[in-house]
């Protein structure tokens, strides 16, 4: 039975590692799988919020540029709209 719990934790640890794009601290592997899955979900939500904030920041930069330069600023930033 302990093997199954360890295996679940290892899978959850791998999912967290994939979400982070880096290996998390080994101590996190000692957490229950449910806690690791919850952490992974929260990290994914934070990454989505971060991406949305970056898009808004880029749009704000474009809006602050003089109209004649907005196309150039969009091109430099890679902003689509």
N, C-alpha and C positions, 0 to 999 in steps of 0.2 A: 504494500500500500504506500509506503514511503517513496518508492520508486516512481509511482504515478504522480504523486504530489511534486516531486523534484522535477519530473519531466514536464509537467504543466508550467512550473515556474521557469524552467529553461526556455520553453516556447514563448512565454510572456516576456522574458528577458530579451529574447531575440527580436520580438516585435518592437519593444521599446528601443532597442539598439537600431533597428531599421528606421523607426520614426525619427530618432535623433540624428541619424546619419553618422553616428559615432558610438563607440562602446561606452555604456554607462559605467559608473563605479561598480565594481564586483560586489560590494556590500548590498546593492539593490537586489541582487539575485537571491538574497535570503528572505526577501519579502514574499508574502503569499501571492500566488498568481493573480488573484482577484485585485489586490492592491496594485500590482504592476500593470494590469490591464486598465485600471482606473487612471493611473499615472500616464499611461500611453494616450488614453483618450483626452486627458487634460492638456498634454503636450501638443497633440494634434490640433486641438481647439485654439491653443495659444499661437500656434504657427499660422493658422488661418486668420486669426485676428491681426497678427503681425503683417501678413501679406496685404490685408485690406488697409491697414494703416499706411503701409508703404505706397499703395496706389493712391490713396487720398493725399499723401504728402507730395507725390509727383504732380498730381493735378493742381495742387495748391501752388507749387512752384511755377507751373505753366500759367496759371491765372495771374500771378504777380508780375510776369514778364510783360513788357510793352507788346501791344497787339502785333506790331510789325515783326517781332522776334519770336512769337509763340510757336510758329511752325518749326523754326530752327530748334527751339528749346525742346519741343516734343520729340523731334528727330534725335537730338542728343540723348535724351532720357529714354527713348524707346517707348514713349507713351502713344497708345493707339488713338485715343479720342481727346 
